[in-house]
Amino acid sequence: MTGEQKKKDNNTVFIGKKPSMAYVLAVVTQFGDGQSEIRIKARGRAIGKAVDVAEIVRNRFIQTAMVGEIIIGTEEVAAENEKINVSTIDIQLKKQETK
Amino acid sequence: MTGEQKKKDNNTVFIGKKPSMAYVLAVVTQFGDGQSEIRIKARGRAIGKAVDVAEIVRNRFIQTAMVGEIIIGTEEVAAENEKINVSTIDIQLKKQETK
């Protein structure tokens, strides 16, 4: 749990320090693998990038994807001798069935 | 409409370059003035700060405030010779009636 959190859920993409397009590709790939619902999660400074990733996916790559639930929260993170609060975001993208 | 957007809505706080606590104070003041619903809006790099502001308000100052609708989007911004896309966020905070 040190540094970037790398937990690997099937339908979750954690936003870290890579360029946005790396995460866009991860989301697009998971939709391509048949996932119909993906969660994009980030905390702290990566929050803006999480919004960018969701927007790029649905505007440029997967027009049938729509934003579902968006959850914001706060996590306590241990830093040196103190605990600091870090904001979090969790953006759900859902792929609509095309008829 | 150049630079930081300064439109003044009654129940809207636009997040810019000031420290987070300046915007926390603005939100808390508007709730104190009797608003029951406030929208915290930001774009680009200020998006993370908007989430911080919402979280600080409801965790530290107004325990009866809850997060309502969160909307993300994309705006086209004119920059030098090109148009660039900037992500936006709009976080609704609602104060619950205490009985």
N, CA and C atoms of all chains as a GROMACS GRO file, in nm:
protein
  594
    1MET      N    1   0.083  -0.121   0.000
    1MET     CA    2   0.000   0.000   0.000
    1MET      C    3   0.087   0.126   0.000
    2THR      N    4   0.217   0.113  -0.024
    2THR     CA    5   0.300   0.233  -0.030
    2THR      C    6   0.293   0.293  -0.170
    3GLY      N    7   0.297   0.423  -0.176
    3GLY     CA    8   0.296   0.492  -0.305
    3GLY      C    9   0.170   0.466  -0.382
    4GLU      N   10   0.185   0.449  -0.510
    4GLU     CA   11   0.071   0.430  -0.597
    4GLU      C   12   0.003   0.296  -0.566
    5GLN      N   13  -0.126   0.301  -0.552
    5GLN     CA   14  -0.200   0.180  -0.519
    5GLN      C   15  -0.222   0.099  -0.646
    6LYS      N   16  -0.184  -0.027  -0.643
    6LYS     CA   17  -0.184  -0.104  -0.767
    6LYS      C   18  -0.281  -0.222  -0.763
    7LYS      N   19  -0.379  -0.213  -0.677
    7LYS     CA   20  -0.475  -0.321  -0.668
    7LYS      C   21  -0.540  -0.344  -0.804
    8LYS      N   22  -0.558  -0.467  -0.841
    8LYS     CA   23  -0.606  -0.497  -0.974
    8LYS      C   24  -0.745  -0.558  -0.968
    9ASP      N   25  -0.845  -0.476  -0.992
    9ASP     CA   26  -0.980  -0.528  -1.003
    9ASP      C   27  -1.010  -0.544  -1.150
   10ASN      N   28  -1.101  -0.632  -1.178
   10ASN     CA   29  -1.134  -0.658  -1.317
   10ASN      C   30  -1.185  -0.535  -1.389
   11ASN      N   31  -1.275  -0.465  -1.323
   11ASN     CA   32  -1.340  -0.355  -1.393
   11ASN      C   33  -1.305  -0.220  -1.333
   12THR      N   34  -1.186  -0.210  -1.275
   12THR     CA   35  -1.145  -0.085  -1.213
   12THR      C   36  -1.012  -0.040  -1.272
   13VAL      N   37  -1.003   0.090  -1.304
   13VAL     CA   38  -0.877   0.147  -1.350
   13VAL      C   39  -0.834   0.252  -1.250
   14PHE      N   40  -0.717   0.232  -1.187
   14PHE     CA   41  -0.665   0.329  -1.092
   14PHE      C   42  -0.575   0.428  -1.164
   15ILE      N   43  -0.603   0.555  -1.147
   15ILE     CA   44  -0.526   0.659  -1.215
   15ILE      C   45  -0.402   0.694  -1.134
   16GLY      N   46  -0.287   0.687  -1.199
   16GLY     CA   47  -0.161   0.721  -1.132
   16GLY      C   48  -0.086   0.827  -1.208
   17LYS      N   49   0.046   0.806  -1.222
   17LYS     CA   50   0.131   0.912  -1.276
   17LYS      C   51   0.157   0.903  -1.426
   18LYS      N   52   0.108   0.798  -1.489
   18LYS     CA   53   0.130   0.788  -1.634
   18LYS      C   54   0.048   0.893  -1.709
   19PRO      N   55   0.079   0.913  -1.838
   19PRO     CA   56  -0.003   1.007  -1.917
   19PRO      C   57  -0.147   0.957  -1.927
   20SER      N   58  -0.240   1.050  -1.940
   20SER     CA   59  -0.382   1.015  -1.946
   20SER      C   60  -0.412   0.906  -2.047
   21MET      N   61  -0.347   0.912  -2.164
   21MET     CA   62  -0.382   0.819  -2.270
   21MET      C   63  -0.354   0.674  -2.232
   22ALA      N   64  -0.260   0.650  -2.141
   22ALA     CA   65  -0.234   0.514  -2.094
   22ALA      C   66  -0.358   0.458  -2.024
   23TYR      N   67  -0.425   0.543  -1.948
   23TYR     CA   68  -0.545   0.499  -1.874
   23TYR      C   69  -0.667   0.494  -1.966
   24VAL      N   70  -0.670   0.584  -2.064
   24VAL     CA   71  -0.777   0.579  -2.165
   24VAL      C   72  -0.771   0.443  -2.235
   25LEU      N   73  -0.650   0.404  -2.274
   25LEU     CA   74  -0.630   0.276  -2.341
   25LEU      C   75  -0.676   0.160  -2.252
   26ALA      N   76  -0.642   0.167  -2.123
   26ALA     CA   77  -0.683   0.062  -2.029
   26ALA      C   78  -0.835   0.050  -2.023
   27VAL      N   79  -0.903   0.164  -2.019
   27VAL     CA   80  -1.050   0.163  -2.012
   27VAL      C   81  -1.109   0.108  -2.142
   28VAL      N   82  -1.058   0.158  -2.254
   28VAL     CA   83  -1.109   0.114  -2.385
   28VAL      C   84  -1.088  -0.037  -2.402
   29THR      N   85  -0.972  -0.086  -2.356
   29THR     CA   86  -0.941  -0.229  -2.365
   29THR      C   87  -1.039  -0.311  -2.282
   30GLN      N   88  -1.068  -0.264  -2.161
   30GLN     CA   89  -1.160  -0.340  -2.075
   30GLN      C   90  -1.301  -0.341  -2.133
   31PHE      N   91  -1.344  -0.230  -2.192
   31PHE     CA   92  -1.474  -0.231  -2.260
   31PHE      C   93  -1.468  -0.331  -2.376
   32GLY      N   94  -1.356  -0.333  -2.449
   32GLY     CA   95  -1.340  -0.426  -2.562
   32GLY      C   96  -1.343  -0.571  -2.518
   33ASP      N   97  -1.295  -0.596  -2.395
   33ASP     CA   98  -1.296  -0.732  -2.340
   33ASP      C   99  -1.434  -0.774  -2.291
   34GLY      N  100  -1.531  -0.687  -2.306
   34GLY     CA  101  -1.668  -0.728  -2.272
   34GLY      C  102  -1.723  -0.668  -2.144
   35GLN      N  103  -1.641  -0.594  -2.070
   35GLN     CA  104  -1.694  -0.526  -1.951
   35GLN      C  105  -1.800  -0.426  -1.995
   36SER      N  106  -1.910  -0.417  -1.920
   36SER     CA  107  -2.012  -0.319  -1.956
   36SER      C  108  -2.010  -0.201  -1.859
   37GLU      N  109  -1.926  -0.212  -1.758
   37GLU     CA  110  -1.925  -0.111  -1.652
   37GLU      C  111  -1.783  -0.102  -1.595
   38ILE      N  112  -1.726   0.016  -1.596
   38ILE     CA  113  -1.589   0.032  -1.548
   38ILE      C  114  -1.584   0.146  -1.448
   39ARG      N  115  -1.501   0.127  -1.345
   39ARG     CA  116  -1.483   0.234  -1.247
   39ARG      C  117  -1.344   0.293  -1.260
   40ILE      N  118  -1.339   0.425  -1.268
   40ILE     CA  119  -1.212   0.497  -1.278
   40ILE      C  120  -1.190   0.562  -1.142
   41LYS      N  121  -1.082   0.520  -1.075
   41LYS     CA  122  -1.059   0.570  -0.939
   41LYS      C  123  -0.929   0.647  -0.929
   42ALA      N  124  -0.931   0.754  -0.850
   42ALA     CA  125  -0.810   0.834  -0.831
   42ALA      C  126  -0.815   0.903  -0.697
   43ARG      N  127  -0.698   0.948  -0.653
   43ARG     CA  128  -0.698   1.032  -0.534
   43ARG      C  129  -0.597   1.145  -0.549
   44GLY      N  130  -0.616   1.247  -0.467
   44GLY     CA  131  -0.524   1.361  -0.466
   44GLY      C  132  -0.511   1.426  -0.603
   45ARG      N  133  -0.386   1.446  -0.643
   45ARG     CA  134  -0.360   1.520  -0.766
   45ARG      C  135  -0.406   1.448  -0.892
   46ALA      N  136  -0.433   1.320  -0.882
   46ALA     CA  137  -0.475   1.244  -1.001
   46ALA      C  138  -0.624   1.261  -1.030
   47ILE      N  139  -0.696   1.332  -0.945
   47ILE     CA  140  -0.841   1.343  -0.961
   47ILE      C  141  -0.879   1.412  -1.093
   48GLY      N  142  -0.809   1.519  -1.124
   48GLY     CA  143  -0.838   1.588  -1.251
   48GLY      C  144  -0.813   1.497  -1.370
   49LYS      N  145  -0.708   1.415  -1.360
   49LYS     CA  146  -0.676   1.323  -1.469
   49LYS      C  147  -0.784   1.216  -1.485
   50ALA      N  148  -0.843   1.174  -1.374
   50ALA     CA  149  -0.952   1.075  -1.380
   50ALA      C  150  -1.070   1.131  -1.459
   51VAL      N  151  -1.102   1.259  -1.437
   51VAL     CA  152  -1.211   1.322  -1.512
   51VAL      C  153  -1.172   1.331  -1.660
   52ASP      N  154  -1.047   1.371  -1.688
   52ASP     CA  155  -1.000   1.375  -1.827
   52ASP      C  156  -1.017   1.239  -1.895
   53VAL      N  157  -0.976   1.133  -1.826
   53VAL     CA  158  -0.982   0.998  -1.884
   53VAL      C  159  -1.127   0.961  -1.918
   54ALA      N  160  -1.217   0.984  -1.824
   54ALA     CA  161  -1.359   0.952  -1.848
   54ALA      C  162  -1.411   1.031  -1.968
   55GLU      N  163  -1.377   1.159  -1.974
   55GLU     CA  164  -1.426   1.245  -2.082
   55GLU      C  165  -1.368   1.206  -2.217
   56ILE      N  166  -1.239   1.174  -2.220
   56ILE     CA  167  -1.175   1.135  -2.347
   56ILE      C  168  -1.234   1.004  -2.397
   57VAL      N  169  -1.255   0.908  -2.306
   57VAL     CA  170  -1.312   0.778  -2.347
   57VAL      C  171  -1.448   0.800  -2.412
   58ARG      N  172  -1.535   0.876  -2.346
   58ARG     CA  173  -1.671   0.883  -2.400
   58ARG      C  174  -1.684   0.981  -2.516
   59ASN      N  175  -1.597   1.081  -2.524
   59ASN     CA  176  -1.607   1.175  -2.637
   59ASN      C  177  -1.535   1.125  -2.763
   60ARG      N  178  -1.422   1.054  -2.743
   60ARG     CA  179  -1.342   1.022  -2.860
   60ARG      C  180  -1.342   0.875  -2.898
   61PHE      N  181  -1.365   0.786  -2.801
   61PHE     CA  182  -1.346   0.645  -2.832
   61PHE      C  183  -1.474   0.562  -2.826
   62ILE      N  184  -1.551   0.579  -2.721
   62ILE     CA  185  -1.668   0.492  -2.705
   62ILE      C  186  -1.791   0.579  -2.683
   63GLN      N  187  -1.854   0.614  -2.796
   63GLN     CA  188  -1.966   0.708  -2.791
   63GLN      C  189  -2.087   0.652  -2.716
   64THR      N  190  -2.092   0.519  -2.702
   64THR     CA  191  -2.204   0.460  -2.630
   64THR      C  192  -2.180   0.457  -2.478
   65ALA      N  193  -2.062   0.502  -2.435
   65ALA     CA  194  -2.034   0.503  -2.291
   65ALA      C  195  -2.097   0.626  -2.227
   66MET      N  196  -2.158   0.606  -2.112
   66MET     CA  197  -2.212   0.721  -2.039
   66MET      C  198  -2.164   0.719  -1.895
   67VAL      N  199  -2.160   0.837  -1.836
   67VAL     CA  200  -2.116   0.848  -1.698
   67VAL      C  201  -2.229   0.804  -1.606
   68GLY      N  202  -2.198   0.712  -1.515
   68GLY     CA  203  -2.298   0.671  -1.416
   68GLY      C  204  -2.275   0.746  -1.287
   69GLU      N  205  -2.265   0.670  -1.181
   69GLU     CA  206  -2.246   0.725  -1.047
   69GLU      C  207  -2.106   0.787  -1.034
   70ILE      N  208  -2.097   0.902  -0.970
   70ILE     CA  209  -1.967   0.959  -0.934
   70ILE      C  210  -1.965   0.976  -0.782
   71ILE      N  211  -1.865   0.917  -0.720
   71ILE     CA  212  -1.856   0.923  -0.573
   71ILE      C  213  -1.728   0.997  -0.534
   72ILE      N  214  -1.740   1.095  -0.443
   72ILE     CA  215  -1.619   1.158  -0.389
   72ILE      C  216  -1.608   1.122  -0.242
   73GLY      N  217  -1.485   1.121  -0.193
   73GLY     CA  218  -1.464   1.085  -0.053
   73GLY      C  219  -1.330   1.135  -0.003
   74THR      N  220  -1.297   1.093   0.118
   74THR     CA  221  -1.171   1.133   0.181
   74THR      C  222  -1.104   1.009   0.239
   75GLU      N  223  -0.974   0.996   0.217
   75GLU     CA  224  -0.897   0.886   0.276
   75GLU      C  225  -0.786   0.943   0.361
   76GLU      N  226  -0.757   0.872   0.470
   76GLU     CA  227  -0.643   0.912   0.552
   76GLU      C  228  -0.518   0.839   0.501
   77VAL      N  229  -0.414   0.915   0.478
   77VAL     CA  230  -0.290   0.855   0.428
   77VAL      C  231  -0.178   0.886   0.526
   78ALA      N  232  -0.097   0.785   0.558
   78ALA     CA  233   0.015   0.806   0.649
   78ALA      C  234   0.129   0.871   0.572
   79ALA      N  235   0.176   0.986   0.621
   79ALA     CA  236   0.285   1.056   0.555
   79ALA      C  237   0.384   1.097   0.662
   80GLU      N  238   0.508   1.048   0.653
   80GLU     CA  239   0.612   1.077   0.751
   80GLU      C  240   0.557   1.060   0.893
   81ASN      N  241   0.550   1.168   0.970
   81ASN     CA  242   0.506   1.153   1.109
   81ASN      C  243   0.360   1.187   1.131
   82GLU      N  244   0.288   1.214   1.024
   82GLU     CA  245   0.150   1.258   1.044
   82GLU      C  246   0.057   1.186   0.947
   83LYS      N  247  -0.071   1.200   0.974
   83LYS     CA  248  -0.170   1.148   0.882
   83LYS      C  249  -0.232   1.265   0.807
   84ILE      N  250  -0.241   1.253   0.678
   84ILE     CA  251  -0.304   1.361   0.602
   84ILE      C  252  -0.427   1.307   0.531
   85ASN      N  253  -0.522   1.397   0.508
   85ASN     CA  254  -0.644   1.359   0.438
   85ASN      C  255  -0.627   1.385   0.288
   86VAL      N  256  -0.666   1.287   0.210
   86VAL     CA  257  -0.656   1.300   0.066
   86VAL      C  258  -0.795   1.276   0.008
   87SER      N  259  -0.837   1.362  -0.086
   87SER     CA  260  -0.966   1.343  -0.151
   87SER      C  261  -0.958   1.230  -0.254
   88THR      N  262  -1.071   1.165  -0.275
   88THR     CA  263  -1.077   1.057  -0.373
   88THR      C  264  -1.196   1.078  -0.467
   89ILE      N  265  -1.187   1.015  -0.585
   89ILE     CA  266  -1.301   1.017  -0.676
   89ILE      C  267  -1.315   0.878  -0.738
   90ASP      N  268  -1.437   0.842  -0.768
   90ASP     CA  269  -1.469   0.712  -0.827
   90ASP      C  270  -1.578   0.739  -0.932
   91ILE      N  271  -1.538   0.729  -1.058
   91ILE     CA  272  -1.628   0.761  -1.169
   91ILE      C  273  -1.669   0.632  -1.240
   92GLN      N  274  -1.797   0.607  -1.247
   92GLN     CA  275  -1.846   0.487  -1.316
   92GLN      C  276  -1.878   0.521  -1.462
   93LEU      N  277  -1.824   0.442  -1.552
   93LEU     CA  278  -1.859   0.454  -1.695
   93LEU      C  279  -1.936   0.330  -1.734
   94LYS      N  280  -2.052   0.351  -1.798
   94LYS     CA  281  -2.134   0.237  -1.840
   94LYS      C  282  -2.150   0.238  -1.990
   95LYS      N  283  -2.134   0.122  -2.050
   95LYS     CA  284  -2.153   0.113  -2.194
   95LYS      C  285  -2.297   0.073  -2.219
   96GLN      N  286  -2.365   0.157  -2.299
   96GLN     CA  287  -2.504   0.125  -2.332
   96GLN      C  288  -2.507   0.022  -2.443
   97GLU      N  289  -2.607  -0.064  -2.438
   97GLU     CA  290  -2.625  -0.160  -2.546
   97GLU      C  291  -2.671  -0.086  -2.671
   98THR      N  292  -2.609  -0.116  -2.784
   98THR     CA  293  -2.656  -0.060  -2.911
   98THR      C  294  -2.754  -0.159  -2.971
   99LYS      N  295  -2.866  -0.106  -3.018
   99LYS     CA  296  -2.971  -0.195  -3.068
   99LYS      C  297  -2.966  -0.206  -3.220
  100MET      N  298  -1.453   3.688  -2.019
  100MET     CA  299  -1.434   3.543  -2.017
  100MET      C  300  -1.287   3.504  -2.032
  101THR      N  301  -1.196   3.602  -2.018
  101THR     CA  302  -1.054   3.566  -2.027
  101THR      C  303  -1.006   3.520  -1.891
  102GLY      N  304  -0.914   3.427  -1.894
  102GLY     CA  305  -0.856   3.378  -1.770
  102GLY      C  306  -0.961   3.314  -1.680
  103GLU      N  307  -0.947   3.338  -1.554
  103GLU     CA  308  -1.036   3.278  -1.456
  103GLU      C  309  -1.178   3.331  -1.474
  104GLN      N  310  -1.273   3.242  -1.477
  104GLN     CA  311  -1.411   3.283  -1.499
  104GLN      C  312  -1.469   3.335  -1.367
  105LYS      N  313  -1.525   3.454  -1.371
  105LYS     CA  314  -1.563   3.518  -1.246
  105LYS      C  315  -1.714   3.542  -1.236
  106LYS      N  316  -1.789   3.468  -1.314
  106LYS     CA  317  -1.934   3.486  -1.312
  106LYS      C  318  -1.984   3.463  -1.169
  107LYS      N  319  -2.076   3.545  -1.127
  107LYS     CA  320  -2.118   3.539  -0.988
  107LYS      C  321  -2.263   3.492  -0.980
  108ASP      N  322  -2.281   3.366  -0.952
  108ASP     CA  323  -2.416   3.318  -0.927
  108ASP      C  324  -2.435   3.315  -0.777
  109ASN      N  325  -2.560   3.323  -0.739
  109ASN     CA  326  -2.590   3.327  -0.597
  109ASN      C  327  -2.542   3.203  -0.524
  110ASN      N  328  -2.569   3.090  -0.583
  110ASN     CA  329  -2.539   2.967  -0.511
  110ASN      C  330  -2.430   2.884  -0.578
  111THR      N  331  -2.339   2.953  -0.647
  111THR     CA  332  -2.232   2.883  -0.716
  111THR      C  333  -2.097   2.937  -0.670
  112VAL      N  334  -2.003   2.847  -0.644
  112VAL     CA  335  -1.867   2.888  -0.610
  112VAL      C  336  -1.775   2.833  -0.718
  113PHE      N  337  -1.706   2.925  -0.789
  113PHE     CA  338  -1.612   2.882  -0.892
  113PHE      C  339  -1.472   2.870  -0.830
  114ILE      N  340  -1.412   2.755  -0.850
  114ILE     CA  341  -1.281   2.729  -0.792
  114ILE      C  342  -1.172   2.781  -0.886
  115GLY      N  343  -1.083   2.864  -0.831
  115GLY     CA  344  -0.972   2.918  -0.910
  115GLY      C  345  -0.840   2.891  -0.843
  116LYS      N  346  -0.756   2.992  -0.841
  116LYS     CA  347  -0.617   2.971  -0.798
  116LYS      C  348  -0.590   3.001  -0.651
  117LYS      N  349  -0.691   3.049  -0.580
  117LYS     CA  350  -0.668   3.076  -0.437
  117LYS      C  351  -0.653   2.945  -0.359
  118PRO      N  352  -0.605   2.954  -0.234
  118PRO     CA  353  -0.598   2.833  -0.151
  118PRO      C  354  -0.738   2.777  -0.126
  119SER      N  355  -0.745   2.646  -0.108
  119SER     CA  356  -0.874   2.578  -0.090
  119SER      C  357  -0.960   2.644   0.017
  120MET      N  358  -0.895   2.686   0.128
  120MET     CA  359  -0.974   2.738   0.240
  120MET      C  360  -1.051   2.865   0.204
  121ALA      N  361  -1.005   2.941   0.106
  121ALA     CA  362  -1.079   3.060   0.061
  121ALA      C  363  -1.215   3.018   0.005
  122TYR      N  364  -1.216   2.907  -0.069
  122TYR     CA  365  -1.341   2.859  -0.129
  122TYR      C  366  -1.428   2.787  -0.026
  123VAL      N  367  -1.362   2.719   0.068
  123VAL     CA  368  -1.437   2.656   0.178
  123VAL      C  369  -1.514   2.764   0.253
  124LEU      N  370  -1.446   2.875   0.281
  124LEU     CA  371  -1.510   2.987   0.351
  124LEU      C  372  -1.628   3.041   0.270
  125ALA      N  373  -1.610   3.053   0.138
  125ALA     CA  374  -1.718   3.103   0.052
  125ALA      C  375  -1.840   3.012   0.060
  126VAL      N  376  -1.817   2.881   0.058
  126VAL     CA  377  -1.928   2.785   0.064
  126VAL      C  378  -1.997   2.793   0.200
  127VAL      N  379  -1.916   2.792   0.306
  127VAL     CA  380  -1.972   2.796   0.441
  127VAL      C  381  -2.053   2.924   0.461
  128THR      N  382  -2.002   3.035   0.408
  128THR     CA  383  -2.073   3.164   0.419
  128THR      C  384  -2.207   3.159   0.348
  129GLN      N  385  -2.208   3.100   0.228
  129GLN     CA  386  -2.334   3.093   0.152
  129GLN      C  387  -2.436   3.004   0.223
  130PHE      N  388  -2.389   2.894   0.283
  130PHE     CA  389  -2.482   2.812   0.362
  130PHE      C  390  -2.535   2.894   0.479
  131GLY      N  391  -2.445   2.972   0.542
  131GLY     CA  392  -2.484   3.055   0.656
  131GLY      C  393  -2.584   3.162   0.616
  132ASP      N  394  -2.576   3.208   0.491
  132ASP     CA  395  -2.672   3.309   0.441
  132ASP      C  396  -2.807   3.249   0.406
  133GLY      N  397  -2.821   3.119   0.426
  133GLY     CA  398  -2.952   3.058   0.406
  133GLY      C  399  -2.967   2.974   0.281
  134GLN      N  400  -2.863   2.968   0.198
  134GLN     CA  401  -2.869   2.878   0.083
  134GLN      C  402  -2.878   2.735   0.133
  135SER      N  403  -2.961   2.654   0.066
  135SER     CA  404  -2.970   2.514   0.108
  135SER      C  405  -2.900   2.423   0.008
  136GLU      N  406  -2.853   2.482  -0.100
  136GLU     CA  407  -2.794   2.403  -0.208
  136GLU      C  408  -2.688   2.488  -0.277
  137ILE      N  409  -2.567   2.437  -0.285
  137ILE     CA  410  -2.458   2.514  -0.346
  137ILE      C  411  -2.388   2.428  -0.450
  138ARG      N  412  -2.348   2.492  -0.560
  138ARG     CA  413  -2.273   2.421  -0.664
  138ARG      C  414  -2.129   2.469  -0.665
  139ILE      N  415  -2.039   2.373  -0.659
  139ILE     CA  416  -1.896   2.402  -0.663
  139ILE      C  417  -1.848   2.363  -0.803
  140LYS      N  418  -1.800   2.463  -0.879
  140LYS     CA  419  -1.763   2.436  -1.017
  140LYS      C  420  -1.616   2.463  -1.041
  141ALA      N  421  -1.554   2.380  -1.124
  141ALA     CA  422  -1.412   2.397  -1.156
  141ALA      C  423  -1.383   2.337  -1.291
  142ARG      N  424  -1.270   2.379  -1.347
  142ARG     CA  425  -1.225   2.311  -1.468
  142ARG      C  426  -1.074   2.294  -1.466
  143GLY      N  427  -1.028   2.200  -1.548
  143GLY     CA  428  -0.884   2.176  -1.560
  143GLY      C  429  -0.820   2.140  -1.428
  144ARG      N  430  -0.710   2.207  -1.401
  144ARG     CA  431  -0.631   2.174  -1.282
  144ARG      C  432  -0.702   2.202  -1.151
  145ALA      N  433  -0.808   2.281  -1.154
  145ALA     CA  434  -0.878   2.314  -1.029
  145ALA      C  435  -0.975   2.205  -0.986
  146ILE      N  436  -0.991   2.101  -1.069
  146ILE     CA  437  -1.091   1.998  -1.040
  146ILE      C  438  -1.062   1.926  -0.908
  147GLY      N  439  -0.936   1.892  -0.885
  147GLY     CA  440  -0.902   1.825  -0.760
  147GLY      C  441  -0.933   1.913  -0.640
  148LYS      N  442  -0.909   2.044  -0.657
  148LYS     CA  443  -0.935   2.139  -0.549
  148LYS      C  444  -1.086   2.148  -0.519
  149ALA      N  445  -1.167   2.138  -0.624
  149ALA     CA  446  -1.313   2.140  -0.604
  149ALA      C  447  -1.357   2.024  -0.516
  150VAL      N  448  -1.300   1.906  -0.540
  150VAL     CA  449  -1.333   1.790  -0.458
  150VAL      C  450  -1.284   1.812  -0.314
  151ASP      N  451  -1.163   1.867  -0.299
  151ASP     CA  452  -1.112   1.898  -0.165
  151ASP      C  453  -1.209   1.992  -0.091
  152VAL      N  454  -1.253   2.097  -0.161
  152VAL     CA  455  -1.341   2.196  -0.098
  152VAL      C  456  -1.470   2.130  -0.049
  153ALA      N  457  -1.532   2.049  -0.135
  153ALA     CA  458  -1.656   1.982  -0.098
  153ALA      C  459  -1.633   1.891   0.024
  154GLU      N  460  -1.523   1.818   0.022
  154GLU     CA  461  -1.494   1.725   0.131
  154GLU      C  462  -1.464   1.797   0.262
  155ILE      N  463  -1.388   1.906   0.254
  155ILE     CA  464  -1.354   1.982   0.376
  155ILE      C  465  -1.481   2.043   0.436
  156VAL      N  466  -1.567   2.098   0.350
  156VAL     CA  467  -1.690   2.160   0.401
  156VAL      C  468  -1.773   2.057   0.477
  157ARG      N  469  -1.794   1.940   0.416
  157ARG     CA  470  -1.887   1.847   0.480
  157ARG      C  471  -1.823   1.766   0.594
  158ASN      N  472  -1.691   1.751   0.592
  158ASN     CA  473  -1.627   1.677   0.702
  158ASN      C  474  -1.594   1.765   0.821
  159ARG      N  475  -1.557   1.892   0.795
  159ARG     CA  476  -1.508   1.973   0.905
  159ARG      C  477  -1.602   2.085   0.949
  160PHE      N  478  -1.685   2.134   0.856
  160PHE     CA  479  -1.762   2.254   0.891
  160PHE      C  480  -1.913   2.233   0.898
  161ILE      N  481  -1.968   2.166   0.799
  161ILE     CA  482  -2.114   2.154   0.797
  161ILE      C  483  -2.152   2.007   0.784
  162GLN      N  484  -2.165   1.943   0.899
  162GLN     CA  485  -2.187   1.798   0.901
  162GLN      C  486  -2.321   1.758   0.839
  163THR      N  487  -2.414   1.856   0.829
  163THR     CA  488  -2.543   1.823   0.770
  163THR      C  489  -2.541   1.837   0.617
  164ALA      N  490  -2.427   1.878   0.563
  164ALA     CA  491  -2.418   1.891   0.416
  164ALA      C  492  -2.390   1.755   0.354
  165MET      N  493  -2.460   1.726   0.247
  165MET     CA  494  -2.431   1.602   0.176
  165MET      C  495  -2.410   1.630   0.028
  166VAL      N  496  -2.332   1.542  -0.036
  166VAL     CA  497  -2.304   1.558  -0.178
  166VAL      C  498  -2.426   1.514  -0.258
  167GLY      N  499  -2.473   1.600  -0.347
  167GLY     CA  500  -2.583   1.563  -0.436
  167GLY      C  501  -2.528   1.519  -0.570
  168GLU      N  502  -2.580   1.577  -0.673
  168GLU     CA  503  -2.540   1.544  -0.810
  168GLU      C  504  -2.396   1.589  -0.837
  169ILE      N  505  -2.321   1.505  -0.906
  169ILE     CA  506  -2.189   1.547  -0.955
  169ILE      C  507  -2.189   1.531  -1.107
  170ILE      N  508  -2.158   1.639  -1.177
  170ILE     CA  509  -2.160   1.635  -1.323
  170ILE      C  510  -2.020   1.662  -1.376
  171ILE      N  511  -1.973   1.578  -1.467
  171ILE     CA  512  -1.846   1.608  -1.534
  171ILE      C  513  -1.874   1.638  -1.680
  172GLY      N  514  -1.787   1.717  -1.742
  172GLY     CA  515  -1.806   1.753  -1.881
  172GLY      C  516  -1.678   1.803  -1.944
  173THR      N  517  -1.692   1.850  -2.067
  173THR     CA  518  -1.576   1.901  -2.141
  173THR      C  519  -1.613   2.037  -2.201
  174GLU      N  520  -1.521   2.133  -2.190
  174GLU     CA  521  -1.542   2.264  -2.252
  174GLU      C  522  -1.428   2.292  -2.349
  175GLU      N  523  -1.462   2.360  -2.458
  175GLU     CA  524  -1.359   2.402  -2.551
  175GLU      C  525  -1.309   2.539  -2.510
  176VAL      N  526  -1.178   2.552  -2.498
  176VAL     CA  527  -1.121   2.679  -2.457
  176VAL      C  528  -1.026   2.727  -2.566
  177ALA      N  529  -1.034   2.855  -2.602
  177ALA     CA  530  -0.943   2.910  -2.702
  177ALA      C  531  -0.808   2.938  -2.637
  178ALA      N  532  -0.703   2.882  -2.694
  178ALA     CA  533  -0.569   2.903  -2.641
  178ALA      C  534  -0.476   2.932  -2.758
  179GLU      N  535  -0.416   3.050  -2.758
  179GLU     CA  536  -0.328   3.093  -2.866
  179GLU      C  537  -0.393   3.064  -3.002
  180ASN      N  538  -0.334   2.977  -3.081
  180ASN     CA  539  -0.390   2.955  -3.215
  180ASN      C  540  -0.478   2.832  -3.226
  181GLU      N  541  -0.505   2.768  -3.114
  181GLU     CA  542  -0.581   2.644  -3.122
  181GLU      C  543  -0.690   2.640  -3.016
  182LYS      N  544  -0.778   2.544  -3.032
  182LYS     CA  545  -0.879   2.521  -2.929
  182LYS      C  546  -0.842   2.396  -2.853
  183ILE      N  547  -0.844   2.403  -2.722
  183ILE     CA  548  -0.815   2.284  -2.645
  183ILE      C  549  -0.936   2.246  -2.562
  184ASN      N  550  -0.947   2.118  -2.534
  184ASN     CA  551  -1.056   2.069  -2.450
  184ASN      C  552  -1.013   2.066  -2.305
  185VAL      N  553  -1.100   2.116  -2.220
  185VAL     CA  554  -1.072   2.117  -2.077
  185VAL      C  555  -1.187   2.046  -2.005
  186SER      N  556  -1.152   1.959  -1.912
  186SER     CA  557  -1.256   1.889  -1.835
  186SER      C  558  -1.315   1.982  -1.730
  187THR      N  559  -1.440   1.959  -1.697
  187THR     CA  560  -1.507   2.039  -1.595
  187THR      C  561  -1.574   1.948  -1.492
  188ILE      N  562  -1.598   2.004  -1.373
  188ILE     CA  563  -1.674   1.932  -1.272
  188ILE      C  564  -1.770   2.028  -1.204
  189ASP      N  565  -1.882   1.977  -1.164
  189ASP     CA  566  -1.987   2.056  -1.098
  189ASP      C  567  -2.041   1.968  -0.984
  190ILE      N  568  -2.007   2.007  -0.862
  190ILE     CA  569  -2.044   1.927  -0.744
  190ILE      C  570  -2.152   2.000  -0.666
  191GLN      N  571  -2.264   1.935  -0.647
  191GLN     CA  572  -2.373   1.995  -0.570
  191GLN      C  573  -2.362   1.953  -0.423
  192LEU      N  574  -2.365   2.052  -0.334
  192LEU     CA  575  -2.370   2.024  -0.190
  192LEU      C  576  -2.507   2.068  -0.139
  193LYS      N  577  -2.574   1.979  -0.068
  193LYS     CA  578  -2.707   2.011  -0.014
  193LYS      C  579  -2.706   2.003   0.136
  194LYS      N  580  -2.764   2.104   0.198
  194LYS     CA  581  -2.771   2.102   0.343
  194LYS      C  582  -2.903   2.038   0.384
  195GLN      N  583  -2.893   1.936   0.464
  195GLN     CA  584  -3.013   1.870   0.511
  195GLN      C  585  -3.075   1.946   0.625
  196GLU      N  586  -3.205   1.946   0.631
  196GLU     CA  587  -3.272   2.010   0.744
  196GLU      C  588  -3.246   1.926   0.868
  197THR      N  589  -3.210   1.993   0.976
  197THR     CA  590  -3.197   1.923   1.104
  197THR      C  591  -3.330   1.934   1.176
  198LYS      N  592  -3.374   1.821   1.231
  198LYS     CA  593  -3.508   1.820   1.292
  198LYS      C  594  -3.498   1.834   1.442
   0.00000   0.00000   0.00000
